[in-house]
Amino acid sequence: MRGLTPAMLKNVHNSGTYFSLLFYSEETLKKMGVFSAPQVSLISSSFARAVQSITSNPIIVIKTRLEVLGF
């Protein structure tokens, strides 16, 4: 139970960040009209996953430390 709150925070953050960035980047790339549909999906999902991973890393570190050390 020590890491429950950070784990829930991480999951909410990951879902919100990933799906909002995915939607925004897909819409932006479609408006540009430079890429085909599979390319738009690949680029936007890669971008969304990269940003989500970078921004959630501090939360994951805190969650792991709480689970292992129990601050």
CHARMM-style PDB file with segment names, atoms N, HN, CA, C and O in Angstrom:
ATOM      1  N   MET     1       0.815  -1.204   0.000  1.00  0.00      PROA
ATOM      2  CA  MET     1       0.000   0.000   0.000  1.00  0.00      PROA
ATOM      3  C   MET     1       0.858   1.267   0.000  1.00  0.00      PROA
ATOM      4  O   MET     1       0.339   2.370  -0.172  1.00  0.00      PROA
ATOM      5  N   ARG     2       2.166   1.109   0.193  1.00  0.00      PROA
ATOM      6  HN  ARG     2       2.587   0.213   0.333  1.00  0.00      PROA
ATOM      7  CA  ARG     2       3.019   2.293   0.296  1.00  0.00      PROA
ATOM      8  C   ARG     2       3.105   3.076  -1.003  1.00  0.00      PROA
ATOM      9  O   ARG     2       3.232   4.299  -0.964  1.00  0.00      PROA
ATOM     10  N   GLY     3       3.041   2.418  -2.144  1.00  0.00      PROA
ATOM     11  HN  GLY     3       2.938   1.424  -2.176  1.00  0.00      PROA
ATOM     12  CA  GLY     3       3.188   3.114  -3.415  1.00  0.00      PROA
ATOM     13  C   GLY     3       1.883   3.292  -4.160  1.00  0.00      PROA
ATOM     14  O   GLY     3       1.889   3.564  -5.361  1.00  0.00      PROA
ATOM     15  N   LEU     4       0.752   3.142  -3.463  1.00  0.00      PROA
ATOM     16  HN  LEU     4       0.747   2.921  -2.488  1.00  0.00      PROA
ATOM     17  CA  LEU     4      -0.539   3.196  -4.147  1.00  0.00      PROA
ATOM     18  C   LEU     4      -0.840   4.582  -4.713  1.00  0.00      PROA
ATOM     19  O   LEU     4      -1.247   4.701  -5.869  1.00  0.00      PROA
ATOM     20  N   THR     5      -0.650   5.606  -3.931  1.00  0.00      PROA
ATOM     21  HN  THR     5      -0.320   5.509  -2.992  1.00  0.00      PROA
ATOM     22  CA  THR     5      -0.963   6.961  -4.395  1.00  0.00      PROA
ATOM     23  C   THR     5      -0.077   7.371  -5.573  1.00  0.00      PROA
ATOM     24  O   THR     5      -0.603   7.860  -6.573  1.00  0.00      PROA
ATOM     25  N   PRO     6       1.248   7.193  -5.496  1.00  0.00      PROA
ATOM     26  CA  PRO     6       2.049   7.528  -6.682  1.00  0.00      PROA
ATOM     27  C   PRO     6       1.727   6.654  -7.891  1.00  0.00      PROA
ATOM     28  O   PRO     6       1.818   7.122  -9.026  1.00  0.00      PROA
ATOM     29  N   ALA     7       1.353   5.396  -7.670  1.00  0.00      PROA
ATOM     30  HN  ALA     7       1.279   5.016  -6.748  1.00  0.00      PROA
ATOM     31  CA  ALA     7       0.999   4.530  -8.799  1.00  0.00      PROA
ATOM     32  C   ALA     7      -0.270   5.027  -9.475  1.00  0.00      PROA
ATOM     33  O   ALA     7      -0.349   5.048 -10.703  1.00  0.00      PROA
ATOM     34  N   MET     8      -1.246   5.421  -8.701  1.00  0.00      PROA
ATOM     35  HN  MET     8      -1.182   5.404  -7.704  1.00  0.00      PROA
ATOM     36  CA  MET     8      -2.480   5.958  -9.283  1.00  0.00      PROA
ATOM     37  C   MET     8      -2.202   7.272  -9.999  1.00  0.00      PROA
ATOM     38  O   MET     8      -2.730   7.513 -11.085  1.00  0.00      PROA
ATOM     39  N   LEU     9      -1.379   8.120  -9.397  1.00  0.00      PROA
ATOM     40  HN  LEU     9      -0.951   7.925  -8.515  1.00  0.00      PROA
ATOM     41  CA  LEU     9      -1.011   9.388 -10.027  1.00  0.00      PROA
ATOM     42  C   LEU     9      -0.284   9.136 -11.348  1.00  0.00      PROA
ATOM     43  O   LEU     9      -0.532   9.826 -12.337  1.00  0.00      PROA
ATOM     44  N   LYS    10       0.604   8.157 -11.361  1.00  0.00      PROA
ATOM     45  HN  LYS    10       0.805   7.597 -10.557  1.00  0.00      PROA
ATOM     46  CA  LYS    10       1.344   7.814 -12.579  1.00  0.00      PROA
ATOM     47  C   LYS    10       0.402   7.337 -13.674  1.00  0.00      PROA
ATOM     48  O   LYS    10       0.537   7.745 -14.828  1.00  0.00      PROA
ATOM     49  N   ASN    11      -0.543   6.480 -13.329  1.00  0.00      PROA
ATOM     50  HN  ASN    11      -0.652   6.148 -12.392  1.00  0.00      PROA
ATOM     51  CA  ASN    11      -1.462   5.947 -14.336  1.00  0.00      PROA
ATOM     52  C   ASN    11      -2.363   7.029 -14.916  1.00  0.00      PROA
ATOM     53  O   ASN    11      -2.597   7.061 -16.124  1.00  0.00      PROA
ATOM     54  N   VAL    12      -2.864   7.907 -14.072  1.00  0.00      PROA
ATOM     55  HN  VAL    12      -2.674   7.881 -13.091  1.00  0.00      PROA
ATOM     56  CA  VAL    12      -3.701   9.011 -14.558  1.00  0.00      PROA
ATOM     57  C   VAL    12      -2.879   9.939 -15.441  1.00  0.00      PROA
ATOM     58  O   VAL    12      -3.338  10.371 -16.499  1.00  0.00      PROA
ATOM     59  N   HSD    13      -1.673  10.238 -15.006  1.00  0.00      PROA
ATOM     60  HN  HSD    13      -1.300   9.887 -14.148  1.00  0.00      PROA
ATOM     61  CA  HSD    13      -0.795  11.120 -15.775  1.00  0.00      PROA
ATOM     62  C   HSD    13      -0.442  10.497 -17.119  1.00  0.00      PROA
ATOM     63  O   HSD    13      -0.484  11.167 -18.150  1.00  0.00      PROA
ATOM     64  N   ASN    14      -0.091   9.207 -17.106  1.00  0.00      PROA
ATOM     65  HN  ASN    14      -0.057   8.662 -16.268  1.00  0.00      PROA
ATOM     66  CA  ASN    14       0.285   8.533 -18.352  1.00  0.00      PROA
ATOM     67  C   ASN    14      -0.860   8.520 -19.356  1.00  0.00      PROA
ATOM     68  O   ASN    14      -0.663   8.826 -20.532  1.00  0.00      PROA
ATOM     69  N   SER    15      -2.041   8.169 -18.897  1.00  0.00      PROA
ATOM     70  HN  SER    15      -2.201   7.921 -17.941  1.00  0.00      PROA
ATOM     71  CA  SER    15      -3.189   8.104 -19.804  1.00  0.00      PROA
ATOM     72  C   SER    15      -3.535   9.479 -20.358  1.00  0.00      PROA
ATOM     73  O   SER    15      -3.727   9.641 -21.563  1.00  0.00      PROA
ATOM     74  N   GLY    16      -3.612  10.449 -19.486  1.00  0.00      PROA
ATOM     75  HN  GLY    16      -3.456  10.317 -18.507  1.00  0.00      PROA
ATOM     76  CA  GLY    16      -3.973  11.797 -19.922  1.00  0.00      PROA
ATOM     77  C   GLY    16      -2.967  12.387 -20.878  1.00  0.00      PROA
ATOM     78  O   GLY    16      -3.332  12.963 -21.902  1.00  0.00      PROA
ATOM     79  N   THR    17      -1.702  12.243 -20.545  1.00  0.00      PROA
ATOM     80  HN  THR    17      -1.406  11.775 -19.712  1.00  0.00      PROA
ATOM     81  CA  THR    17      -0.656  12.797 -21.399  1.00  0.00      PROA
ATOM     82  C   THR    17      -0.617  12.101 -22.752  1.00  0.00      PROA
ATOM     83  O   THR    17      -0.568  12.757 -23.793  1.00  0.00      PROA
ATOM     84  N   TYR    18      -0.640  10.778 -22.737  1.00  0.00      PROA
ATOM     85  HN  TYR    18      -0.680  10.245 -21.892  1.00  0.00      PROA
ATOM     86  CA  TYR    18      -0.499  10.030 -23.986  1.00  0.00      PROA
ATOM     87  C   TYR    18      -1.660  10.308 -24.932  1.00  0.00      PROA
ATOM     88  O   TYR    18      -1.439  10.649 -26.094  1.00  0.00      PROA
ATOM     89  N   PHE    19      -2.885  10.169 -24.456  1.00  0.00      PROA
ATOM     90  HN  PHE    19      -3.065   9.892 -23.512  1.00  0.00      PROA
ATOM     91  CA  PHE    19      -4.020  10.298 -25.369  1.00  0.00      PROA
ATOM     92  C   PHE    19      -4.259  11.740 -25.814  1.00  0.00      PROA
ATOM     93  O   PHE    19      -4.686  11.968 -26.946  1.00  0.00      PROA
ATOM     94  N   SER    20      -3.994  12.711 -24.949  1.00  0.00      PROA
ATOM     95  HN  SER    20      -3.648  12.526 -24.029  1.00  0.00      PROA
ATOM     96  CA  SER    20      -4.171  14.098 -25.378  1.00  0.00      PROA
ATOM     97  C   SER    20      -3.109  14.494 -26.405  1.00  0.00      PROA
ATOM     98  O   SER    20      -3.421  15.157 -27.394  1.00  0.00      PROA
ATOM     99  N   LEU    21      -1.853  14.090 -26.175  1.00  0.00      PROA
ATOM    100  HN  LEU    21      -1.599  13.551 -25.372  1.00  0.00      PROA
ATOM    101  CA  LEU    21      -0.813  14.391 -27.155  1.00  0.00      PROA
ATOM    102  C   LEU    21      -1.015  13.620 -28.457  1.00  0.00      PROA
ATOM    103  O   LEU    21      -0.731  14.133 -29.540  1.00  0.00      PROA
ATOM    104  N   LEU    22      -1.503  12.399 -28.347  1.00  0.00      PROA
ATOM    105  HN  LEU    22      -1.734  11.983 -27.467  1.00  0.00      PROA
ATOM    106  CA  LEU    22      -1.778  11.610 -29.543  1.00  0.00      PROA
ATOM    107  C   LEU    22      -2.834  12.293 -30.408  1.00  0.00      PROA
ATOM    108  O   LEU    22      -2.660  12.417 -31.620  1.00  0.00      PROA
ATOM    109  N   PHE    23      -3.916  12.731 -29.794  1.00  0.00      PROA
ATOM    110  HN  PHE    23      -4.057  12.631 -28.809  1.00  0.00      PROA
ATOM    111  CA  PHE    23      -4.978  13.410 -30.533  1.00  0.00      PROA
ATOM    112  C   PHE    23      -4.467  14.706 -31.157  1.00  0.00      PROA
ATOM    113  O   PHE    23      -4.694  14.966 -32.338  1.00  0.00      PROA
ATOM    114  N   TYR    24      -3.778  15.513 -30.360  1.00  0.00      PROA
ATOM    115  HN  TYR    24      -3.593  15.302 -29.401  1.00  0.00      PROA
ATOM    116  CA  TYR    24      -3.302  16.802 -30.851  1.00  0.00      PROA
ATOM    117  C   TYR    24      -2.295  16.631 -31.995  1.00  0.00      PROA
ATOM    118  O   TYR    24      -2.378  17.332 -33.003  1.00  0.00      PROA
ATOM    119  N   SER    25      -1.359  15.712 -31.843  1.00  0.00      PROA
ATOM    120  HN  SER    25      -1.292  15.142 -31.024  1.00  0.00      PROA
ATOM    121  CA  SER    25      -0.343  15.549 -32.884  1.00  0.00      PROA
ATOM    122  C   SER    25      -0.934  14.933 -34.155  1.00  0.00      PROA
ATOM    123  O   SER    25      -0.528  15.292 -35.261  1.00  0.00      PROA
ATOM    124  N   GLU    26      -1.888  14.012 -34.008  1.00  0.00      PROA
ATOM    125  HN  GLU    26      -2.218  13.721 -33.110  1.00  0.00      PROA
ATOM    126  CA  GLU    26      -2.535  13.461 -35.211  1.00  0.00      PROA
ATOM    127  C   GLU    26      -3.284  14.550 -35.974  1.00  0.00      PROA
ATOM    128  O   GLU    26      -3.180  14.639 -37.197  1.00  0.00      PROA
ATOM    129  N   GLU    27      -4.032  15.371 -35.256  1.00  0.00      PROA
ATOM    130  HN  GLU    27      -4.117  15.298 -34.262  1.00  0.00      PROA
ATOM    131  CA  GLU    27      -4.777  16.449 -35.920  1.00  0.00      PROA
ATOM    132  C   GLU    27      -3.833  17.436 -36.597  1.00  0.00      PROA
ATOM    133  O   GLU    27      -4.108  17.895 -37.706  1.00  0.00      PROA
ATOM    134  N   THR    28      -2.736  17.762 -35.946  1.00  0.00      PROA
ATOM    135  HN  THR    28      -2.513  17.390 -35.045  1.00  0.00      PROA
ATOM    136  CA  THR    28      -1.785  18.706 -36.522  1.00  0.00      PROA
ATOM    137  C   THR    28      -1.123  18.127 -37.766  1.00  0.00      PROA
ATOM    138  O   THR    28      -0.980  18.820 -38.774  1.00  0.00      PROA
ATOM    139  N   LEU    29      -0.720  16.867 -37.703  1.00  0.00      PROA
ATOM    140  HN  LEU    29      -0.836  16.304 -36.885  1.00  0.00      PROA
ATOM    141  CA  LEU    29      -0.067  16.254 -38.864  1.00  0.00      PROA
ATOM    142  C   LEU    29      -1.041  16.049 -40.020  1.00  0.00      PROA
ATOM    143  O   LEU    29      -0.646  16.156 -41.181  1.00  0.00      PROA
ATOM    144  N   LYS    30      -2.295  15.758 -39.724  1.00  0.00      PROA
ATOM    145  HN  LYS    30      -2.615  15.670 -38.781  1.00  0.00      PROA
ATOM    146  CA  LYS    30      -3.290  15.614 -40.793  1.00  0.00      PROA
ATOM    147  C   LYS    30      -3.535  16.943 -41.494  1.00  0.00      PROA
ATOM    148  O   LYS    30      -3.713  16.981 -42.712  1.00  0.00      PROA
ATOM    149  N   LYS    31      -3.545  18.031 -40.734  1.00  0.00      PROA
ATOM    150  HN  LYS    31      -3.401  18.001 -39.745  1.00  0.00      PROA
ATOM    151  CA  LYS    31      -3.749  19.352 -41.330  1.00  0.00      PROA
ATOM    152  C   LYS    31      -2.587  19.748 -42.226  1.00  0.00      PROA
ATOM    153  O   LYS    31      -2.773  20.445 -43.225  1.00  0.00      PROA
ATOM    154  N   MET    32      -1.380  19.301 -41.867  1.00  0.00      PROA
ATOM    155  HN  MET    32      -1.229  18.736 -41.056  1.00  0.00      PROA
ATOM    156  CA  MET    32      -0.216  19.617 -42.691  1.00  0.00      PROA
ATOM    157  C   MET    32      -0.318  18.940 -44.056  1.00  0.00      PROA
ATOM    158  O   MET    32       0.096  19.519 -45.060  1.00  0.00      PROA
ATOM    159  N   GLY    33      -0.857  17.732 -44.109  1.00  0.00      PROA
ATOM    160  HN  GLY    33      -1.194  17.261 -43.294  1.00  0.00      PROA
ATOM    161  CA  GLY    33      -1.056  17.028 -45.365  1.00  0.00      PROA
ATOM    162  C   GLY    33       0.202  16.510 -46.024  1.00  0.00      PROA
ATOM    163  O   GLY    33       0.181  16.197 -47.214  1.00  0.00      PROA
ATOM    164  N   VAL    34       1.280  16.410 -45.302  1.00  0.00      PROA
ATOM    165  HN  VAL    34       1.296  16.665 -44.335  1.00  0.00      PROA
ATOM    166  CA  VAL    34       2.550  15.964 -45.867  1.00  0.00      PROA
ATOM    167  C   VAL    34       2.699  14.453 -45.790  1.00  0.00      PROA
ATOM    168  O   VAL    34       3.306  13.844 -46.672  1.00  0.00      PROA
ATOM    169  N   PHE    35       2.153  13.842 -44.747  1.00  0.00      PROA
ATOM    170  HN  PHE    35       1.660  14.336 -44.031  1.00  0.00      PROA
ATOM    171  CA  PHE    35       2.354  12.417 -44.478  1.00  0.00      PROA
ATOM    172  C   PHE    35       1.105  11.615 -44.810  1.00  0.00      PROA
ATOM    173  O   PHE    35      -0.007  12.142 -44.805  1.00  0.00      PROA
ATOM    174  N   SER    36       1.306  10.331 -45.100  1.00  0.00      PROA
ATOM    175  HN  SER    36       2.210   9.903 -45.104  1.00  0.00      PROA
ATOM    176  CA  SER    36       0.175   9.430 -45.307  1.00  0.00      PROA
ATOM    177  C   SER    36      -0.395   9.013 -43.951  1.00  0.00      PROA
ATOM    178  O   SER    36       0.192   9.308 -42.910  1.00  0.00      PROA
ATOM    179  N   ALA    37      -1.533   8.330 -43.967  1.00  0.00      PROA
ATOM    180  HN  ALA    37      -2.010   8.091 -44.813  1.00  0.00      PROA
ATOM    181  CA  ALA    37      -2.211   7.945 -42.720  1.00  0.00      PROA
ATOM    182  C   ALA    37      -1.354   7.044 -41.825  1.00  0.00      PROA
ATOM    183  O   ALA    37      -1.303   7.280 -40.618  1.00  0.00      PROA
ATOM    184  N   PRO    38      -0.679   6.022 -42.365  1.00  0.00      PROA
ATOM    185  CA  PRO    38       0.184   5.218 -41.483  1.00  0.00      PROA
ATOM    186  C   PRO    38       1.361   6.000 -40.907  1.00  0.00      PROA
ATOM    187  O   PRO    38       1.766   5.774 -39.766  1.00  0.00      PROA
ATOM    188  N   GLN    39       1.901   6.913 -41.694  1.00  0.00      PROA
ATOM    189  HN  GLN    39       1.571   7.097 -42.620  1.00  0.00      PROA
ATOM    190  CA  GLN    39       3.002   7.738 -41.202  1.00  0.00      PROA
ATOM    191  C   GLN    39       2.530   8.677 -40.096  1.00  0.00      PROA
ATOM    192  O   GLN    39       3.243   8.901 -39.118  1.00  0.00      PROA
ATOM    193  N   VAL    40       1.337   9.221 -40.254  1.00  0.00      PROA
ATOM    194  HN  VAL    40       0.757   9.040 -41.048  1.00  0.00      PROA
ATOM    195  CA  VAL    40       0.776  10.093 -39.222  1.00  0.00      PROA
ATOM    196  C   VAL    40       0.614   9.324 -37.922  1.00  0.00      PROA
ATOM    197  O   VAL    40       0.948   9.831 -36.851  1.00  0.00      PROA
ATOM    198  N   SER    41       0.106   8.108 -38.009  1.00  0.00      PROA
ATOM    199  HN  SER    41      -0.165   7.695 -38.878  1.00  0.00      PROA
ATOM    200  CA  SER    41      -0.083   7.291 -36.807  1.00  0.00      PROA
ATOM    201  C   SER    41       1.248   6.973 -36.143  1.00  0.00      PROA
ATOM    202  O   SER    41       1.370   7.061 -34.921  1.00  0.00      PROA
ATOM    203  N   LEU    42       2.243   6.605 -36.941  1.00  0.00      PROA
ATOM    204  HN  LEU    42       2.144   6.534 -37.933  1.00  0.00      PROA
ATOM    205  CA  LEU    42       3.549   6.254 -36.396  1.00  0.00      PROA
ATOM    206  C   LEU    42       4.221   7.451 -35.735  1.00  0.00      PROA
ATOM    207  O   LEU    42       4.721   7.340 -34.615  1.00  0.00      PROA
ATOM    208  N   ILE    43       4.236   8.573 -36.405  1.00  0.00      PROA
ATOM    209  HN  ILE    43       3.830   8.664 -37.314  1.00  0.00      PROA
ATOM    210  CA  ILE    43       4.911   9.757 -35.879  1.00  0.00      PROA
ATOM    211  C   ILE    43       4.208  10.281 -34.636  1.00  0.00      PROA
ATOM    212  O   ILE    43       4.861  10.615 -33.647  1.00  0.00      PROA
ATOM    213  N   SER    44       2.895  10.355 -34.678  1.00  0.00      PROA
ATOM    214  HN  SER    44       2.365  10.084 -35.481  1.00  0.00      PROA
ATOM    215  CA  SER    44       2.172  10.915 -33.537  1.00  0.00      PROA
ATOM    216  C   SER    44       2.232   9.997 -32.321  1.00  0.00      PROA
ATOM    217  O   SER    44       2.348  10.480 -31.194  1.00  0.00      PROA
ATOM    218  N   SER    45       2.154   8.686 -32.527  1.00  0.00      PROA
ATOM    219  HN  SER    45       2.059   8.294 -33.443  1.00  0.00      PROA
ATOM    220  CA  SER    45       2.243   7.790 -31.376  1.00  0.00      PROA
ATOM    221  C   SER    45       3.653   7.768 -30.795  1.00  0.00      PROA
ATOM    222  O   SER    45       3.817   7.662 -29.579  1.00  0.00      PROA
ATOM    223  N   SER    46       4.661   7.866 -31.639  1.00  0.00      PROA
ATOM    224  HN  SER    46       4.527   7.952 -32.627  1.00  0.00      PROA
ATOM    225  CA  SER    46       6.044   7.928 -31.145  1.00  0.00      PROA
ATOM    226  C   SER    46       6.282   9.192 -30.346  1.00  0.00      PROA
ATOM    227  O   SER    46       6.903   9.157 -29.283  1.00  0.00      PROA
ATOM    228  N   PHE    47       5.790  10.302 -30.857  1.00  0.00      PROA
ATOM    229  HN  PHE    47       5.286  10.330 -31.720  1.00  0.00      PROA
ATOM    230  CA  PHE    47       5.931  11.572 -30.149  1.00  0.00      PROA
ATOM    231  C   PHE    47       5.201  11.542 -28.803  1.00  0.00      PROA
ATOM    232  O   PHE    47       5.747  11.962 -27.783  1.00  0.00      PROA
ATOM    233  N   ALA    48       3.974  11.046 -28.812  1.00  0.00      PROA
ATOM    234  HN  ALA    48       3.531  10.705 -29.641  1.00  0.00      PROA
ATOM    235  CA  ALA    48       3.189  11.015 -27.574  1.00  0.00      PROA
ATOM    236  C   ALA    48       3.824  10.094 -26.540  1.00  0.00      PROA
ATOM    237  O   ALA    48       3.860  10.432 -25.357  1.00  0.00      PROA
ATOM    238  N   ARG    49       4.322   8.943 -26.963  1.00  0.00      PROA
ATOM    239  HN  ARG    49       4.292   8.668 -27.924  1.00  0.00      PROA
ATOM    240  CA  ARG    49       4.951   8.000 -26.029  1.00  0.00      PROA
ATOM    241  C   ARG    49       6.259   8.559 -25.480  1.00  0.00      PROA
ATOM    242  O   ARG    49       6.568   8.355 -24.307  1.00  0.00      PROA
ATOM    243  N   ALA    50       7.024   9.254 -26.302  1.00  0.00      PROA
ATOM    244  HN  ALA    50       6.773   9.420 -27.255  1.00  0.00      PROA
ATOM    245  CA  ALA    50       8.287   9.829 -25.834  1.00  0.00      PROA
ATOM    246  C   ALA    50       8.046  10.905 -24.779  1.00  0.00      PROA
ATOM    247  O   ALA    50       8.706  10.917 -23.740  1.00  0.00      PROA
ATOM    248  N   VAL    51       7.117  11.793 -25.041  1.00  0.00      PROA
ATOM    249  HN  VAL    51       6.581  11.784 -25.885  1.00  0.00      PROA
ATOM    250  CA  VAL    51       6.815  12.848 -24.073  1.00  0.00      PROA
ATOM    251  C   VAL    51       6.237  12.255 -22.793  1.00  0.00      PROA
ATOM    252  O   VAL    51       6.573  12.696 -21.694  1.00  0.00      PROA
ATOM    253  N   GLN    52       5.376  11.264 -22.933  1.00  0.00      PROA
ATOM    254  HN  GLN    52       5.103  10.905 -23.826  1.00  0.00      PROA
ATOM    255  CA  GLN    52       4.779  10.614 -21.768  1.00  0.00      PROA
ATOM    256  C   GLN    52       5.850   9.935 -20.921  1.00  0.00      PROA
ATOM    257  O   GLN    52       5.805  10.014 -19.694  1.00  0.00      PROA
ATOM    258  N   SER    53       6.794   9.281 -21.545  1.00  0.00      PROA
ATOM    259  HN  SER    53       6.831   9.217 -22.542  1.00  0.00      PROA
ATOM    260  CA  SER    53       7.860   8.602 -20.807  1.00  0.00      PROA
ATOM    261  C   SER    53       8.766   9.590 -20.082  1.00  0.00      PROA
ATOM    262  O   SER    53       9.145   9.364 -18.933  1.00  0.00      PROA
ATOM    263  N   ILE    54       9.108  10.666 -20.745  1.00  0.00      PROA
ATOM    264  HN  ILE    54       8.801  10.849 -21.679  1.00  0.00      PROA
ATOM    265  CA  ILE    54       9.993  11.665 -20.145  1.00  0.00      PROA
ATOM    266  C   ILE    54       9.325  12.345 -18.959  1.00  0.00      PROA
ATOM    267  O   ILE    54       9.963  12.560 -17.928  1.00  0.00      PROA
ATOM    268  N   THR    55       8.060  12.682 -19.092  1.00  0.00      PROA
ATOM    269  HN  THR    55       7.542  12.507 -19.929  1.00  0.00      PROA
ATOM    270  CA  THR    55       7.397  13.409 -18.009  1.00  0.00      PROA
ATOM    271  C   THR    55       6.975  12.521 -16.849  1.00  0.00      PROA
ATOM    272  O   THR    55       6.794  13.012 -15.735  1.00  0.00      PROA
ATOM    273  N   SER    56       6.813  11.218 -17.087  1.00  0.00      PROA
ATOM    274  HN  SER    56       6.960  10.819 -17.992  1.00  0.00      PROA
ATOM    275  CA  SER    56       6.387  10.344 -15.994  1.00  0.00      PROA
ATOM    276  C   SER    56       7.549   9.697 -15.252  1.00  0.00      PROA
ATOM    277  O   SER    56       7.329   9.043 -14.233  1.00  0.00      PROA
ATOM    278  N   ASN    57       8.772   9.859 -15.729  1.00  0.00      PROA
ATOM    279  HN  ASN    57       8.950  10.391 -16.557  1.00  0.00      PROA
ATOM    280  CA  ASN    57       9.909   9.234 -15.081  1.00  0.00      PROA
ATOM    281  C   ASN    57      10.083   9.675 -13.620  1.00  0.00      PROA
ATOM    282  O   ASN    57      10.323   8.811 -12.776  1.00  0.00      PROA
ATOM    283  N   PRO    58       9.976  10.953 -13.273  1.00  0.00      PROA
ATOM    284  CA  PRO    58      10.109  11.317 -11.852  1.00  0.00      PROA
ATOM    285  C   PRO    58       9.036  10.676 -10.968  1.00  0.00      PROA
ATOM    286  O   PRO    58       9.310  10.333  -9.818  1.00  0.00      PROA
ATOM    287  N   ILE    59       7.835  10.513 -11.485  1.00  0.00      PROA
ATOM    288  HN  ILE    59       7.613  10.792 -12.420  1.00  0.00      PROA
ATOM    289  CA  ILE    59       6.772   9.871 -10.704  1.00  0.00      PROA
ATOM    290  C   ILE    59       7.098   8.397 -10.486  1.00  0.00      PROA
ATOM    291  O   ILE    59       6.836   7.860  -9.410  1.00  0.00      PROA
ATOM    292  N   ILE    60       7.659   7.747 -11.481  1.00  0.00      PROA
ATOM    293  HN  ILE    60       7.872   8.183 -12.355  1.00  0.00      PROA
ATOM    294  CA  ILE    60       8.027   6.342 -11.356  1.00  0.00      PROA
ATOM    295  C   ILE    60       9.139   6.165 -10.324  1.00  0.00      PROA
ATOM    296  O   ILE    60       9.123   5.205  -9.554  1.00  0.00      PROA
ATOM    297  N   VAL    61      10.092   7.076 -10.303  1.00  0.00      PROA
ATOM    298  HN  VAL    61      10.105   7.857 -10.928  1.00  0.00      PROA
ATOM    299  CA  VAL    61      11.171   7.007  -9.315  1.00  0.00      PROA
ATOM    300  C   VAL    61      10.615   7.151  -7.904  1.00  0.00      PROA
ATOM    301  O   VAL    61      10.998   6.399  -7.008  1.00  0.00      PROA
ATOM    302  N   ILE    62       9.722   8.104  -7.700  1.00  0.00      PROA
ATOM    303  HN  ILE    62       9.411   8.715  -8.427  1.00  0.00      PROA
ATOM    304  CA  ILE    62       9.117   8.298  -6.380  1.00  0.00      PROA
ATOM    305  C   ILE    62       8.306   7.075  -5.981  1.00  0.00      PROA
ATOM    306  O   ILE    62       8.375   6.633  -4.834  1.00  0.00      PROA
ATOM    307  N   LYS    63       7.543   6.524  -6.911  1.00  0.00      PROA
ATOM    308  HN  LYS    63       7.487   6.883  -7.843  1.00  0.00      PROA
ATOM    309  CA  LYS    63       6.733   5.342  -6.623  1.00  0.00      PROA
ATOM    310  C   LYS    63       7.603   4.162  -6.211  1.00  0.00      PROA
ATOM    311  O   LYS    63       7.297   3.462  -5.246  1.00  0.00      PROA
ATOM    312  N   THR    64       8.679   3.950  -6.940  1.00  0.00      PROA
ATOM    313  HN  THR    64       8.928   4.519  -7.724  1.00  0.00      PROA
ATOM    314  CA  THR    64       9.574   2.831  -6.640  1.00  0.00      PROA
ATOM    315  C   THR    64      10.239   3.012  -5.299  1.00  0.00      PROA
ATOM    316  O   THR    64      10.361   2.057  -4.533  1.00  0.00      PROA
ATOM    317  N   ARG    65      10.671   4.221  -5.003  1.00  0.00      PROA
ATOM    318  HN  ARG    65      10.572   4.997  -5.626  1.00  0.00      PROA
ATOM    319  CA  ARG    65      11.309   4.457  -3.698  1.00  0.00      PROA
ATOM    320  C   ARG    65      10.338   4.278  -2.554  1.00  0.00      PROA
ATOM    321  O   ARG    65      10.711   3.764  -1.499  1.00  0.00      PROA
ATOM    322  N   LEU    66       9.110   4.692  -2.742  1.00  0.00      PROA
ATOM    323  HN  LEU    66       8.807   5.110  -3.599  1.00  0.00      PROA
ATOM    324  CA  LEU    66       8.120   4.484  -1.691  1.00  0.00      PROA
ATOM    325  C   LEU    66       7.822   2.999  -1.480  1.00  0.00      PROA
ATOM    326  O   LEU    66       7.641   2.553  -0.347  1.00  0.00      PROA
ATOM    327  N   GLU    67       7.773   2.246  -2.562  1.00  0.00      PROA
ATOM    328  HN  GLU    67       7.920   2.609  -3.482  1.00  0.00      PROA
ATOM    329  CA  GLU    67       7.491   0.818  -2.446  1.00  0.00      PROA
ATOM    330  C   GLU    67       8.631   0.056  -1.779  1.00  0.00      PROA
ATOM    331  O   GLU    67       8.403  -0.838  -0.963  1.00  0.00      PROA
ATOM    332  N   VAL    68       9.861   0.420  -2.136  1.00  0.00      PROA
ATOM    333  HN  VAL    68      10.046   1.146  -2.798  1.00  0.00      PROA
ATOM    334  CA  VAL    68      11.010  -0.333  -1.641  1.00  0.00      PROA
ATOM    335  C   VAL    68      11.458   0.164  -0.266  1.00  0.00      PROA
ATOM    336  O   VAL    68      11.640  -0.628   0.659  1.00  0.00      PROA
ATOM    337  N   LEU    69      11.630   1.456  -0.142  1.00  0.00      PROA
ATOM    338  HN  LEU    69      11.481   2.100  -0.893  1.00  0.00      PROA
ATOM    339  CA  LEU    69      12.187   2.004   1.086  1.00  0.00      PROA
ATOM    340  C   LEU    69      11.127   2.387   2.095  1.00  0.00      PROA
ATOM    341  O   LEU    69      11.371   2.313   3.299  1.00  0.00      PROA
ATOM    342  N   GLY    70       9.960   2.794   1.637  1.00  0.00      PROA
ATOM    343  HN  GLY    70       9.762   2.854   0.658  1.00  0.00      PROA
ATOM    344  CA  GLY    70       8.892   3.187   2.536  1.00  0.00      PROA
ATOM    345  C   GLY    70       9.157   4.470   3.269  1.00  0.00      PROA
ATOM    346  O   GLY    70       9.101   4.505   4.498  1.00  0.00      PROA
ATOM    347  N   PHE    71       9.446   5.537   2.535  1.00  0.00      PROA
ATOM    348  HN  PHE    71       9.491   5.508   1.536  1.00  0.00      PROA
ATOM    349  CA  PHE    71       9.695   6.838   3.173  1.00  0.00      PROA
ATOM    350  C   PHE    71       8.551   7.243   4.068  1.00  0.00      PROA
ATOM    351  OT1 PHE    71       8.594   8.309   4.683  1.00  0.00      PROA
TER     352      PHE     71
END
